[in-house]
């Protein structure tokens, strides 16, 4: 299981930063942006290999379930 910042959202933010730099902004002047979107991912294959049982209620909460 992992709960962390969305990778696709981070790439989108990197694109926005690159666009600002290409428009002439200085990288040091750009604000620091914290992630706003988080994802909860469960890897059932690894859980089964470790002998762990993940309840269905937890699987329903996940944004992505890897089987």
C-alpha positions in Angstrom: 0.0 0.0 0.0 1.1 3.5 -0.6 -0.5 6.9 0.0 1.3 9.8 -1.7 1.2 12.6 -4.1 -0.3 11.9 -7.5 2.5 11.5 -10.1 0.4 12.8 -12.9 -0.4 15.9 -11.0 3.3 16.4 -10.3 4.1 16.1 -14.0 1.4 18.7 -14.7 2.9 21.1 -12.2 6.3 20.5 -13.7 4.9 21.5 -17.1 3.5 24.7 -15.7 6.9 25.5 -14.1 8.6 24.8 -17.4 6.2 27.1 -19.2 6.8 29.9 -16.8 10.6 29.5 -17.2 10.2 29.5 -21.0 8.2 32.8 -20.7 11.2 34.4 -18.9 10.5 33.9 -15.2 13.5 33.2 -13.0 13.4 29.8 -11.4 14.3 31.3 -8.0 11.3 33.6 -8.2 8.8 30.8 -8.7 6.8 29.8 -5.7 7.1 26.4 -4.1 3.9 24.4 -4.8 2.9 21.6 -2.5 0.9 18.6 -3.8 -2.9 19.0 -3.7 -3.9 15.6 -5.0 -3.0 12.3 -3.3 -3.5 8.7 -4.3 -4.1 5.5 -2.3 -2.7 2.5 -4.1 -2.9 -1.2 -3.0 -0.8 -3.9 -4.6 -2.7 -7.1 -4.0 -0.1 -9.3 -5.8 2.6 -8.2 -3.3 0.2 -8.5 -0.4 -0.7 -12.1 -1.3 3.0 -13.0 -1.8 3.6 -11.7 1.8 0.6 -13.6 3.1 -1.4 -10.5 3.9 -5.1 -10.3 3.5 -6.4 -6.8 2.5 -10.1 -6.3 3.5 -12.6 -5.5 0.7 -13.6 -2.4 2.5 -10.0 -1.1 2.3 -9.8 -2.0 -1.4 -13.0 0.0 -2.1 -11.3 3.1 -0.6 -8.2 2.8 -2.9 -7.8 4.9 -6.0 -6.0 2.0 -7.7 -5.8 -1.7 -6.9 -3.0 -3.6 -8.6 -3.9 -7.3 -9.1 
